[in-house]
Amino acid sequence: MSKSDGWEWKPKAIDIPVIKKLKPKTGKKAKRKLVTKLDNANFYLSDEWRAIRVRVLEKYECKCMMCGRSPRMHNIVIHVDHIKPRSKHPELSLEITNLQLLCEDCNKGKSNRYDTDWRPDLDEINIVLDAMRLI
């Protein structure tokens, strides 16, 4: 029925949902989230990231530093991982000392919750190099 039929439905206050105006979040966490969303899209396409990524892949011989698997032998995907997450330490995004190689499975397990450095210790590297010199 409509107004022309002489009947009109008028909602009661209880039938009208309360709509609250949302206040924009302005804290540190909200700002960091916004910057991260905007930067993520462009960061991984930047020339700087691509260049440093290649250097890390070459330096660590394209092998997962956590489980030791490689794309050639195990048909996996290797990620260049930020040891200290970009979301928490954006200033270290392009620091080669903050990068390590992890396979996709290990990297997903690590996420940005942990900042474990799986790179070999410098002492271990020097021992291997010394052994190679003796051969």
N, CA, C and O atoms as CSV, one atom per row, in Angstrom:
chain,resi,resn,atom,element,x,y,z
A,1,MET,N,N,0.833,-1.180,0.000
A,1,MET,CA,C,0.000,0.000,0.000
A,1,MET,C,C,0.874,1.239,0.000
A,1,MET,O,O,2.007,1.209,0.482
A,2,SER,N,N,0.365,2.295,-0.524
A,2,SER,CA,C,1.149,3.515,-0.642
A,2,SER,C,C,0.364,4.699,-0.121
A,2,SER,O,O,-0.755,4.553,0.370
A,3,LYS,N,N,0.957,5.868,-0.233
A,3,LYS,CA,C,0.285,7.091,0.208
A,3,LYS,C,C,-1.044,7.276,-0.520
A,3,LYS,O,O,-2.018,7.727,0.083
A,4,SER,N,N,-1.096,6.939,-1.782
A,4,SER,CA,C,-2.328,7.136,-2.558
A,4,SER,C,C,-3.457,6.243,-2.047
A,4,SER,O,O,-4.628,6.569,-2.242
A,5,ASP,N,N,-3.131,5.129,-1.400
A,5,ASP,CA,C,-4.147,4.244,-0.835
A,5,ASP,C,C,-4.568,4.716,0.552
A,5,ASP,O,O,-5.491,4.167,1.155
A,6,GLY,N,N,-3.890,5.725,1.042
A,6,GLY,CA,C,-4.227,6.246,2.350
A,6,GLY,C,C,-3.474,5.579,3.485
A,6,GLY,O,O,-3.787,5.782,4.658
A,7,TRP,N,N,-2.515,4.810,3.138
A,7,TRP,CA,C,-1.736,4.152,4.179
A,7,TRP,C,C,-0.270,4.451,3.965
A,7,TRP,O,O,0.237,4.323,2.850
A,8,GLU,N,N,0.411,4.847,5.018
A,8,GLU,CA,C,1.838,5.144,4.921
A,8,GLU,C,C,2.545,4.539,6.128
A,8,GLU,O,O,2.091,4.670,7.265
A,9,TRP,N,N,3.664,3.874,5.856
A,9,TRP,CA,C,4.426,3.278,6.946
A,9,TRP,C,C,5.437,4.276,7.451
A,9,TRP,O,O,6.250,4.800,6.689
A,10,LYS,N,N,5.381,4.536,8.742
A,10,LYS,CA,C,6.348,5.433,9.368
A,10,LYS,C,C,7.168,4.596,10.344
A,10,LYS,O,O,6.621,4.012,11.280
A,11,PRO,N,N,8.464,4.540,10.126
A,11,PRO,CA,C,9.290,3.714,11.013
A,11,PRO,C,C,9.354,4.284,12.420
A,11,PRO,O,O,9.340,5.498,12.623
A,12,LYS,N,N,9.423,3.385,13.374
A,12,LYS,CA,C,9.597,3.791,14.765
A,12,LYS,C,C,11.092,3.971,15.005
A,12,LYS,O,O,11.917,3.512,14.215
A,13,ALA,N,N,11.417,4.620,16.065
A,13,ALA,CA,C,12.827,4.871,16.384
A,13,ALA,C,C,13.613,3.567,16.481
A,13,ALA,O,O,14.788,3.520,16.117
A,14,ILE,N,N,12.981,2.534,16.961
A,14,ILE,CA,C,13.661,1.243,17.121
A,14,ILE,C,C,14.002,0.602,15.775
A,14,ILE,O,O,14.926,-0.207,15.689
A,15,ASP,N,N,13.250,0.967,14.714
A,15,ASP,CA,C,13.482,0.400,13.382
A,15,ASP,C,C,14.620,1.083,12.627
A,15,ASP,O,O,15.100,0.554,11.624
A,16,ILE,N,N,15.050,2.237,13.092
A,16,ILE,CA,C,16.095,2.990,12.404
A,16,ILE,C,C,17.447,2.636,13.021
A,16,ILE,O,O,17.652,2.849,14.216
A,17,PRO,N,N,18.362,2.103,12.230
A,17,PRO,CA,C,19.672,1.748,12.786
A,17,PRO,C,C,20.466,2.993,13.171
A,17,PRO,O,O,20.365,4.039,12.531
A,18,VAL,N,N,21.239,2.856,14.207
A,18,VAL,CA,C,22.091,3.951,14.654
A,18,VAL,C,C,23.368,3.914,13.815
A,18,VAL,O,O,24.056,2.895,13.761
A,19,ILE,N,N,23.670,5.008,13.179
A,19,ILE,CA,C,24.875,5.100,12.369
A,19,ILE,C,C,25.812,6.080,13.049
A,19,ILE,O,O,25.513,7.265,13.200
A,20,LYS,N,N,26.954,5.546,13.453
A,20,LYS,CA,C,27.938,6.393,14.121
A,20,LYS,C,C,28.949,6.870,13.097
A,20,LYS,O,O,29.345,6.127,12.199
A,21,LYS,N,N,29.355,8.099,13.242
A,21,LYS,CA,C,30.388,8.629,12.366
A,21,LYS,C,C,31.729,8.104,12.866
A,21,LYS,O,O,32.087,8.284,14.030
A,22,LEU,N,N,32.454,7.458,11.978
A,22,LEU,CA,C,33.754,6.919,12.357
A,22,LEU,C,C,34.806,8.014,12.355
A,22,LEU,O,O,34.906,8.808,11.420
A,23,LYS,N,N,35.576,8.033,13.410
A,23,LYS,CA,C,36.665,8.999,13.483
A,23,LYS,C,C,37.892,8.380,12.831
A,23,LYS,O,O,38.180,7.204,13.055
A,24,PRO,N,N,38.611,9.144,12.037
A,24,PRO,CA,C,39.818,8.582,11.421
A,24,PRO,C,C,40.863,8.277,12.488
A,24,PRO,O,O,41.045,9.037,13.439
A,25,LYS,N,N,41.541,7.156,12.310
A,25,LYS,CA,C,42.595,6.787,13.251
A,25,LYS,C,C,43.811,7.652,12.960
A,25,LYS,O,O,44.190,7.849,11.805
A,26,THR,N,N,44.412,8.163,14.019
A,26,THR,CA,C,45.534,9.082,13.818
A,26,THR,C,C,46.784,8.679,14.590
A,26,THR,O,O,47.781,9.401,14.572
A,27,GLY,N,N,46.742,7.548,15.261
A,27,GLY,CA,C,47.894,7.121,16.052
A,27,GLY,C,C,49.066,6.680,15.192
A,27,GLY,O,O,48.972,6.621,13.966
A,28,LYS,N,N,50.180,6.370,15.864
A,28,LYS,CA,C,51.400,5.934,15.172
A,28,LYS,C,C,51.148,4.686,14.331
A,28,LYS,O,O,51.606,4.583,13.193
A,29,LYS,N,N,50.413,3.742,14.912
A,29,LYS,CA,C,50.160,2.476,14.230
A,29,LYS,C,C,49.360,2.709,12.945
A,29,LYS,O,O,49.654,2.104,11.914
A,30,ALA,N,N,48.358,3.577,13.002
A,30,ALA,CA,C,47.532,3.869,11.828
A,30,ALA,C,C,48.354,4.537,10.737
A,30,ALA,O,O,48.206,4.214,9.558
A,31,LYS,N,N,49.220,5.470,11.125
A,31,LYS,CA,C,50.064,6.160,10.144
A,31,LYS,C,C,51.043,5.185,9.492
A,31,LYS,O,O,51.262,5.225,8.281
A,32,ARG,N,N,51.630,4.307,10.311
A,32,ARG,CA,C,52.586,3.336,9.785
A,32,ARG,C,C,51.896,2.384,8.811
A,32,ARG,O,O,52.470,2.010,7.788
A,33,LYS,N,N,50.643,1.988,9.137
A,33,LYS,CA,C,49.882,1.098,8.269
A,33,LYS,C,C,49.602,1.750,6.923
A,33,LYS,O,O,49.729,1.111,5.879
A,34,LEU,N,N,49.222,3.024,6.950
A,34,LEU,CA,C,48.915,3.747,5.720
A,34,LEU,C,C,50.165,3.886,4.856
A,34,LEU,O,O,50.120,3.640,3.651
A,35,VAL,N,N,51.269,4.274,5.464
A,35,VAL,CA,C,52.525,4.426,4.725
A,35,VAL,C,C,52.941,3.086,4.131
A,35,VAL,O,O,53.387,3.025,2.985
A,36,THR,N,N,52.798,2.017,4.901
A,36,THR,CA,C,53.174,0.689,4.427
A,36,THR,C,C,52.339,0.286,3.226
A,36,THR,O,O,52.879,-0.237,2.250
A,37,LYS,N,N,51.026,0.519,3.275
A,37,LYS,CA,C,50.153,0.150,2.152
A,37,LYS,C,C,50.537,0.912,0.894
A,37,LYS,O,O,50.573,0.344,-0.197
A,38,LEU,N,N,50.823,2.204,1.051
A,38,LEU,CA,C,51.181,3.018,-0.104
A,38,LEU,C,C,52.544,2.619,-0.653
A,38,LEU,O,O,52.733,2.552,-1.867
A,39,ASP,N,N,53.488,2.355,0.237
A,39,ASP,CA,C,54.853,2.051,-0.180
A,39,ASP,C,C,55.025,0.642,-0.737
A,39,ASP,O,O,55.831,0.429,-1.643
A,40,ASN,N,N,54.274,-0.323,-0.202
A,40,ASN,CA,C,54.445,-1.710,-0.627
A,40,ASN,C,C,54.306,-1.886,-2.125
A,40,ASN,O,O,55.093,-2.603,-2.742
A,41,ALA,N,N,53.323,-1.245,-2.710
A,41,ALA,CA,C,53.071,-1.404,-4.141
A,41,ALA,C,C,54.272,-0.949,-4.964
A,41,ALA,O,O,54.633,-1.603,-5.943
A,42,ASN,N,N,54.881,0.144,-4.585
A,42,ASN,CA,C,55.988,0.709,-5.355
A,42,ASN,C,C,57.357,0.159,-4.956
A,42,ASN,O,O,58.256,0.075,-5.793
A,43,PHE,N,N,57.521,-0.211,-3.703
A,43,PHE,CA,C,58.834,-0.622,-3.206
A,43,PHE,C,C,59.403,-1.800,-3.986
A,43,PHE,O,O,60.538,-1.749,-4.461
A,44,TYR,N,N,58.614,-2.856,-4.116
A,44,TYR,CA,C,59.121,-4.071,-4.752
A,44,TYR,C,C,59.272,-3.938,-6.268
A,44,TYR,O,O,59.811,-4.836,-6.915
A,45,LEU,N,N,58.806,-2.837,-6.832
A,45,LEU,CA,C,58.999,-2.576,-8.262
A,45,LEU,C,C,60.134,-1.586,-8.513
A,45,LEU,O,O,60.490,-1.326,-9.662
A,46,SER,N,N,60.698,-1.037,-7.445
A,46,SER,CA,C,61.731,-0.007,-7.595
A,46,SER,C,C,63.046,-0.595,-8.108
A,46,SER,O,O,63.364,-1.757,-7.853
A,47,ASP,N,N,63.795,0.223,-8.828
A,47,ASP,CA,C,65.104,-0.195,-9.351
A,47,ASP,C,C,66.074,-0.517,-8.218
A,47,ASP,O,O,66.874,-1.447,-8.319
A,48,GLU,N,N,65.994,0.266,-7.129
A,48,GLU,CA,C,66.892,0.055,-5.993
A,48,GLU,C,C,66.679,-1.341,-5.397
A,48,GLU,O,O,67.638,-2.065,-5.133
A,49,TRP,N,N,65.397,-1.710,-5.188
A,49,TRP,CA,C,65.099,-3.024,-4.611
A,49,TRP,C,C,65.545,-4.143,-5.548
A,49,TRP,O,O,66.144,-5.125,-5.109
A,50,ARG,N,N,65.255,-3.995,-6.826
A,50,ARG,CA,C,65.615,-5.044,-7.788
A,50,ARG,C,C,67.128,-5.254,-7.841
A,50,ARG,O,O,67.594,-6.390,-7.940
A,51,ALA,N,N,67.892,-4.170,-7.776
A,51,ALA,CA,C,69.357,-4.275,-7.825
A,51,ALA,C,C,69.898,-4.972,-6.578
A,51,ALA,O,O,70.742,-5.863,-6.677
A,52,ILE,N,N,69.417,-4.569,-5.419
A,52,ILE,CA,C,69.928,-5.170,-4.179
A,52,ILE,C,C,69.467,-6.621,-4.060
A,52,ILE,O,O,70.180,-7.456,-3.505
A,53,ARG,N,N,68.294,-6.917,-4.572
A,53,ARG,CA,C,67.766,-8.283,-4.559
A,53,ARG,C,C,68.691,-9.224,-5.348
A,53,ARG,O,O,69.004,-10.325,-4.896
A,54,VAL,N,N,69.116,-8.777,-6.519
A,54,VAL,CA,C,70.024,-9.580,-7.351
A,54,VAL,C,C,71.351,-9.803,-6.622
A,54,VAL,O,O,71.904,-10.903,-6.654
A,55,ARG,N,N,71.860,-8.754,-5.963
A,55,ARG,CA,C,73.123,-8.883,-5.216
A,55,ARG,C,C,73.014,-9.927,-4.110
A,55,ARG,O,O,73.935,-10.717,-3.901
A,56,VAL,N,N,71.883,-9.926,-3.401
A,56,VAL,CA,C,71.688,-10.884,-2.304
A,56,VAL,C,C,71.555,-12.305,-2.857
A,56,VAL,O,O,72.123,-13.243,-2.296
A,57,LEU,N,N,70.813,-12.467,-3.947
A,57,LEU,CA,C,70.660,-13.792,-4.563
A,57,LEU,C,C,72.015,-14.352,-4.999
A,57,LEU,O,O,72.282,-15.543,-4.835
A,58,GLU,N,N,72.857,-13.494,-5.550
A,58,GLU,CA,C,74.193,-13.931,-5.979
A,58,GLU,C,C,75.094,-14.223,-4.778
A,58,GLU,O,O,75.816,-15.220,-4.758
A,59,LYS,N,N,75.042,-13.346,-3.787
A,59,LYS,CA,C,75.913,-13.475,-2.616
A,59,LYS,C,C,75.663,-14.784,-1.864
A,59,LYS,O,O,76.610,-15.440,-1.430
A,60,TYR,N,N,74.401,-15.161,-1.710
A,60,TYR,CA,C,74.058,-16.347,-0.922
A,60,TYR,C,C,73.684,-17.555,-1.786
A,60,TYR,O,O,73.084,-18.511,-1.295
A,61,GLU,N,N,74.035,-17.507,-3.057
A,61,GLU,CA,C,73.904,-18.635,-3.978
A,61,GLU,C,C,72.494,-19.206,-4.081
A,61,GLU,O,O,72.322,-20.409,-4.277
A,62,CYS,N,N,71.501,-18.359,-3.951
A,62,CYS,CA,C,70.103,-18.729,-4.199
A,62,CYS,C,C,69.667,-19.980,-3.416
A,62,CYS,O,O,69.028,-20.877,-3.964
A,63,LYS,N,N,70.029,-20.018,-2.117
A,63,LYS,CA,C,69.697,-21.152,-1.263
A,63,LYS,C,C,69.004,-20.655,0.003
A,63,LYS,O,O,69.409,-19.641,0.570
A,64,CYS,N,N,67.955,-21.366,0.455
A,64,CYS,CA,C,67.257,-20.988,1.687
A,64,CYS,C,C,68.216,-21.127,2.861
A,64,CYS,O,O,68.829,-22.177,3.049
A,65,MET,N,N,68.341,-20.076,3.639
A,65,MET,CA,C,69.278,-20.069,4.753
A,65,MET,C,C,68.723,-20.769,5.982
A,65,MET,O,O,69.454,-21.029,6.937
A,66,MET,N,N,67.437,-21.073,5.959
A,66,MET,CA,C,66.833,-21.745,7.099
A,66,MET,C,C,66.832,-23.270,6.908
A,66,MET,O,O,67.240,-24.007,7.805
A,67,CYS,N,N,66.377,-23.736,5.746
A,67,CYS,CA,C,66.261,-25.182,5.533
A,67,CYS,C,C,67.297,-25.729,4.553
A,67,CYS,O,O,67.464,-26.943,4.445
A,68,GLY,N,N,67.999,-24.835,3.832
A,68,GLY,CA,C,69.061,-25.261,2.928
A,68,GLY,C,C,68.619,-25.686,1.531
A,68,GLY,O,O,69.452,-26.066,0.709
A,69,ARG,N,N,67.321,-25.627,1.255
A,69,ARG,CA,C,66.847,-26.051,-0.069
A,69,ARG,C,C,67.142,-24.986,-1.124
A,69,ARG,O,O,67.301,-23.805,-0.812
A,70,SER,N,N,67.214,-25.434,-2.389
A,70,SER,CA,C,67.461,-24.506,-3.493
A,70,SER,C,C,66.440,-24.751,-4.602
A,70,SER,O,O,65.887,-25.846,-4.705
A,71,PRO,N,N,66.187,-23.737,-5.430
A,71,PRO,CA,C,65.207,-23.884,-6.512
A,71,PRO,C,C,65.578,-24.990,-7.503
A,71,PRO,O,O,64.705,-25.717,-7.975
A,72,ARG,N,N,66.850,-25.116,-7.813
A,72,ARG,CA,C,67.278,-26.127,-8.797
A,72,ARG,C,C,67.042,-27.550,-8.299
A,72,ARG,O,O,66.574,-28.406,-9.049
A,73,MET,N,N,67.362,-27.794,-7.050
A,73,MET,CA,C,67.280,-29.162,-6.511
A,73,MET,C,C,65.889,-29.528,-5.986
A,73,MET,O,O,65.500,-30.696,-6.021
A,74,HIS,N,N,65.147,-28.539,-5.504
A,74,HIS,CA,C,63.895,-28.840,-4.808
A,74,HIS,C,C,62.660,-28.187,-5.420
A,74,HIS,O,O,61.566,-28.304,-4.868
A,75,ASN,N,N,62.816,-27.509,-6.540
A,75,ASN,CA,C,61.687,-26.876,-7.228
A,75,ASN,C,C,60.874,-25.970,-6.287
A,75,ASN,O,O,59.661,-26.129,-6.148
A,76,ILE,N,N,61.560,-25.032,-5.655
A,76,ILE,CA,C,60.925,-24.105,-4.711
A,76,ILE,C,C,61.117,-22.670,-5.186
A,76,ILE,O,O,61.856,-22.406,-6.135
A,77,VAL,N,N,60.440,-21.752,-4.511
A,77,VAL,CA,C,60.578,-20.319,-4.786
A,77,VAL,C,C,61.397,-19.704,-3.661
A,77,VAL,O,O,61.129,-19.949,-2.485
A,78,ILE,N,N,62.394,-18.907,-4.022
A,78,ILE,CA,C,63.239,-18.237,-3.024
A,78,ILE,C,C,62.796,-16.784,-2.874
A,78,ILE,O,O,62.568,-16.089,-3.865
A,79,HIS,N,N,62.675,-16.332,-1.619
A,79,HIS,CA,C,62.329,-14.946,-1.311
A,79,HIS,C,C,63.539,-14.247,-0.703
A,79,HIS,O,O,64.305,-14.856,0.044
A,80,VAL,N,N,63.706,-12.978,-1.023
A,80,VAL,CA,C,64.693,-12.159,-0.324
A,80,VAL,C,C,63.936,-11.549,0.850
A,80,VAL,O,O,63.050,-10.713,0.670
A,81,ASP,N,N,64.299,-11.982,2.050
A,81,ASP,CA,C,63.561,-11.645,3.268
A,81,ASP,C,C,64.251,-10.533,4.039
A,81,ASP,O,O,65.479,-10.483,4.117
A,82,HIS,N,N,63.445,-9.640,4.610
A,82,HIS,CA,C,63.965,-8.623,5.525
A,82,HIS,C,C,64.038,-9.251,6.911
A,82,HIS,O,O,63.013,-9.659,7.458
A,83,ILE,N,N,65.227,-9.333,7.480
A,83,ILE,CA,C,65.405,-9.926,8.804
A,83,ILE,C,C,64.586,-9.134,9.814
A,83,ILE,O,O,63.760,-9.698,10.532
A,84,LYS,N,N,64.814,-7.849,9.864
A,84,LYS,CA,C,63.964,-6.963,10.665
A,84,LYS,C,C,62.902,-6.450,9.698
A,84,LYS,O,O,63.240,-5.779,8.723
A,85,PRO,N,N,61.629,-6.748,9.943
A,85,PRO,CA,C,60.560,-6.473,8.982
A,85,PRO,C,C,60.475,-5.008,8.550
A,85,PRO,O,O,60.683,-4.096,9.349
A,86,ARG,N,N,60.165,-4.806,7.274
A,86,ARG,CA,C,59.987,-3.454,6.733
A,86,ARG,C,C,58.884,-2.711,7.469
A,86,ARG,O,O,58.962,-1.496,7.647
A,87,SER,N,N,57.861,-3.433,7.895
A,87,SER,CA,C,56.736,-2.789,8.570
A,87,SER,C,C,57.158,-2.149,9.888
A,87,SER,O,O,56.551,-1.172,10.328
A,88,LYS,N,N,58.189,-2.691,10.514
A,88,LYS,CA,C,58.652,-2.161,11.802
A,88,LYS,C,C,59.940,-1.355,11.686
A,88,LYS,O,O,60.230,-0.523,12.545
A,89,HIS,N,N,60.715,-1.596,10.628
A,89,HIS,CA,C,62.004,-0.920,10.435
A,89,HIS,C,C,62.160,-0.467,8.981
A,89,HIS,O,O,63.017,-0.988,8.268
A,90,PRO,N,N,61.352,0.488,8.532
A,90,PRO,CA,C,61.424,0.912,7.125
A,90,PRO,C,C,62.785,1.484,6.735
A,90,PRO,O,O,63.156,1.458,5.561
A,91,GLU,N,N,63.523,1.995,7.702
A,91,GLU,CA,C,64.837,2.578,7.414
A,91,GLU,C,C,65.855,1.512,6.987
A,91,GLU,O,O,66.891,1.843,6.409
A,92,LEU,N,N,65.566,0.238,7.267
A,92,LEU,CA,C,66.477,-0.855,6.907
A,92,LEU,C,C,66.055,-1.581,5.628
A,92,LEU,O,O,66.618,-2.622,5.290
A,93,SER,N,N,65.084,-1.042,4.932
A,93,SER,CA,C,64.516,-1.707,3.752
A,93,SER,C,C,65.544,-2.072,2.695
A,93,SER,O,O,65.462,-3.144,2.094
A,94,LEU,N,N,66.511,-1.195,2.461
A,94,LEU,CA,C,67.494,-1.421,1.399
A,94,LEU,C,C,68.898,-1.712,1.932
A,94,LEU,O,O,69.882,-1.581,1.204
A,95,GLU,N,N,68.983,-2.103,3.195
A,95,GLU,CA,C,70.278,-2.453,3.793
A,95,GLU,C,C,70.574,-3.919,3.518
A,95,GLU,O,O,69.813,-4.794,3.933
A,96,ILE,N,N,71.662,-4.194,2.828
A,96,ILE,CA,C,72.009,-5.581,2.494
A,96,ILE,C,C,72.264,-6.406,3.751
A,96,ILE,O,O,72.104,-7.627,3.735
A,97,THR,N,N,72.659,-5.747,4.840
A,97,THR,CA,C,72.900,-6.445,6.107
A,97,THR,C,C,71.601,-6.886,6.776
A,97,THR,O,O,71.631,-7.644,7.746
A,98,ASN,N,N,70.467,-6.421,6.269
A,98,ASN,CA,C,69.165,-6.793,6.820
A,98,ASN,C,C,68.429,-7.781,5.913
A,98,ASN,O,O,67.234,-8.012,6.093
A,99,LEU,N,N,69.127,-8.358,4.948
A,99,LEU,CA,C,68.470,-9.247,3.987
A,99,LEU,C,C,69.045,-10.659,4.047
A,99,LEU,O,O,70.244,-10.849,4.249
A,100,GLN,N,N,68.177,-11.631,3.868
A,100,GLN,CA,C,68.578,-13.033,3.822
A,100,GLN,C,C,67.669,-13.766,2.844
A,100,GLN,O,O,66.599,-13.269,2.493
A,101,LEU,N,N,68.092,-14.937,2.409
A,101,LEU,CA,C,67.286,-15.733,1.489
A,101,LEU,C,C,66.530,-16.807,2.255
A,101,LEU,O,O,67.115,-17.565,3.029
A,102,LEU,N,N,65.211,-16.862,2.027
A,102,LEU,CA,C,64.379,-17.914,2.609
A,102,LEU,C,C,63.478,-18.470,1.518
A,102,LEU,O,O,63.054,-17.740,0.622
A,103,CYS,N,N,63.184,-19.773,1.596
A,103,CYS,CA,C,62.224,-20.325,0.646
A,103,CYS,C,C,60.834,-19.815,1.043
A,103,CYS,O,O,60.643,-19.288,2.139
A,104,GLU,N,N,59.892,-19.976,0.153
A,104,GLU,CA,C,58.542,-19.455,0.390
A,104,GLU,C,C,57.942,-20.010,1.680
A,104,GLU,O,O,57.335,-19.262,2.448
A,105,ASP,N,N,58.102,-21.313,1.929
A,105,ASP,CA,C,57.539,-21.930,3.135
A,105,ASP,C,C,58.156,-21.358,4.408
A,105,ASP,O,O,57.438,-21.007,5.344
A,106,CYS,N,N,59.477,-21.263,4.442
A,106,CYS,CA,C,60.158,-20.732,5.629
A,106,CYS,C,C,59.806,-19.264,5.849
A,106,CYS,O,O,59.618,-18.835,6.987
A,107,ASN,N,N,59.717,-18.495,4.773
A,107,ASN,CA,C,59.404,-17.072,4.886
A,107,ASN,C,C,57.983,-16.858,5.392
A,107,ASN,O,O,57.747,-15.967,6.208
A,108,LYS,N,N,57.040,-17.656,4.922
A,108,LYS,CA,C,55.657,-17.525,5.396
A,108,LYS,C,C,55.559,-17.892,6.867
A,108,LYS,O,O,54.791,-17.281,7.611
A,109,GLY,N,N,56.328,-18.882,7.289
A,109,GLY,CA,C,56.330,-19.269,8.694
A,109,GLY,C,C,56.929,-18.195,9.583
A,109,GLY,O,O,56.486,-17.995,10.714
A,110,LYS,N,N,57.932,-17.510,9.074
A,110,LYS,CA,C,58.596,-16.436,9.822
A,110,LYS,C,C,57.699,-15.213,9.895
A,110,LYS,O,O,57.548,-14.601,10.952
A,111,SER,N,N,57.102,-14.860,8.756
A,111,SER,CA,C,56.251,-13.673,8.629
A,111,SER,C,C,57.016,-12.449,9.136
A,111,SER,O,O,58.230,-12.360,8.956
A,112,ASN,N,N,56.313,-11.505,9.770
A,112,ASN,CA,C,57.010,-10.347,10.334
A,112,ASN,C,C,57.006,-10.418,11.858
A,112,ASN,O,O,57.266,-9.425,12.538
A,113,ARG,N,N,56.707,-11.607,12.387
A,113,ARG,CA,C,56.671,-11.783,13.846
A,113,ARG,C,C,58.063,-11.961,14.434
A,113,ARG,O,O,58.311,-11.586,15.579
A,114,TYR,N,N,58.964,-12.531,13.652
A,114,TYR,CA,C,60.294,-12.858,14.162
A,114,TYR,C,C,61.361,-12.112,13.378
A,114,TYR,O,O,61.174,-11.789,12.206
A,115,ASP,N,N,62.470,-11.845,14.029
A,115,ASP,CA,C,63.583,-11.221,13.306
A,115,ASP,C,C,64.839,-12.091,13.438
A,115,ASP,O,O,65.935,-11.595,13.697
A,116,THR,N,N,64.649,-13.387,13.254
A,116,THR,CA,C,65.754,-14.338,13.324
A,116,THR,C,C,66.652,-14.189,12.104
A,116,THR,O,O,66.187,-14.163,10.964
A,117,ASP,N,N,67.933,-14.093,12.369
A,117,ASP,CA,C,68.925,-13.981,11.302
A,117,ASP,C,C,69.462,-15.381,11.018
A,117,ASP,O,O,70.181,-15.950,11.839
A,118,TRP,N,N,69.115,-15.936,9.857
A,118,TRP,CA,C,69.523,-17.289,9.497
A,118,TRP,C,C,70.807,-17.308,8.679
A,118,TRP,O,O,71.253,-18.375,8.258
A,119,ARG,N,N,71.403,-16.153,8.451
A,119,ARG,CA,C,72.643,-16.125,7.668
A,119,ARG,C,C,73.762,-16.793,8.457
A,119,ARG,O,O,73.777,-16.746,9.687
A,120,PRO,N,N,74.702,-17.418,7.744
A,120,PRO,CA,C,75.816,-18.056,8.462
A,120,PRO,C,C,76.671,-17.001,9.162
A,120,PRO,O,O,76.815,-15.874,8.688
A,121,ASP,N,N,77.233,-17.398,10.302
A,121,ASP,CA,C,78.120,-16.486,11.035
A,121,ASP,C,C,79.372,-16.212,10.219
A,121,ASP,O,O,79.794,-17.042,9.414
A,122,LEU,N,N,79.955,-15.054,10.430
A,122,LEU,CA,C,81.182,-14.691,9.730
A,122,LEU,C,C,82.302,-15.679,10.049
A,122,LEU,O,O,83.119,-15.992,9.183
A,123,ASP,N,N,82.343,-16.174,11.298
A,123,ASP,CA,C,83.370,-17.145,11.685
A,123,ASP,C,C,83.260,-18.414,10.840
A,123,ASP,O,O,84.268,-18.950,10.379
A,124,GLU,N,N,82.022,-18.892,10.638
A,124,GLU,CA,C,81.805,-20.096,9.829
A,124,GLU,C,C,82.272,-19.868,8.397
A,124,GLU,O,O,82.897,-20.742,7.796
A,125,ILE,N,N,81.974,-18.714,7.861
A,125,ILE,CA,C,82.370,-18.387,6.489
A,125,ILE,C,C,83.893,-18.365,6.376
A,125,ILE,O,O,84.456,-18.897,5.419
A,126,ASN,N,N,84.558,-17.749,7.356
A,126,ASN,CA,C,86.027,-17.680,7.329
A,126,ASN,C,C,86.659,-19.065,7.436
A,126,ASN,O,O,87.674,-19.327,6.790
A,127,ILE,N,N,86.075,-19.957,8.242
A,127,ILE,CA,C,86.589,-21.325,8.368
A,127,ILE,C,C,86.494,-22.041,7.021
A,127,ILE,O,O,87.435,-22.717,6.604
A,128,VAL,N,N,85.359,-21.892,6.345
A,128,VAL,CA,C,85.169,-22.519,5.032
A,128,VAL,C,C,86.159,-21.946,4.028
A,128,VAL,O,O,86.762,-22.693,3.257
A,129,LEU,N,N,86.332,-20.625,4.030
A,129,LEU,CA,C,87.272,-19.995,3.094
A,129,LEU,C,C,88.703,-20.456,3.354
A,129,LEU,O,O,89.450,-20.725,2.413
A,130,ASP,N,N,89.088,-20.549,4.636
A,130,ASP,CA,C,90.431,-21.030,4.975
A,130,ASP,C,C,90.631,-22.467,4.497
A,130,ASP,O,O,91.693,-22.811,3.978
A,131,ALA,N,N,89.608,-23.302,4.674
A,131,ALA,CA,C,89.691,-24.698,4.233
A,131,ALA,C,C,89.833,-24.774,2.721
A,131,ALA,O,O,90.561,-25.621,2.203
A,132,MET,N,N,89.145,-23.897,2.017
A,132,MET,CA,C,89.217,-23.891,0.554
A,132,MET,C,C,90.604,-23.452,0.083
A,132,MET,O,O,91.090,-23.931,-0.941
A,133,ARG,N,N,91.241,-22.549,0.821
A,133,ARG,CA,C,92.576,-22.070,0.445
A,133,ARG,C,C,93.619,-23.174,0.591
A,133,ARG,O,O,94.603,-23.213,-0.149
A,134,LEU,N,N,93.394,-24.072,1.556
A,134,LEU,CA,C,94.336,-25.167,1.796
A,134,LEU,C,C,94.266,-26.237,0.710
A,134,LEU,O,O,95.209,-27.009,0.531
A,135,ILE,N,N,93.171,-26.279,0.000
A,135,ILE,CA,C,92.991,-27.323,-1.029
A,135,ILE,C,C,93.735,-26.995,-2.288
A,135,ILE,O,O,93.691,-27.763,-3.249
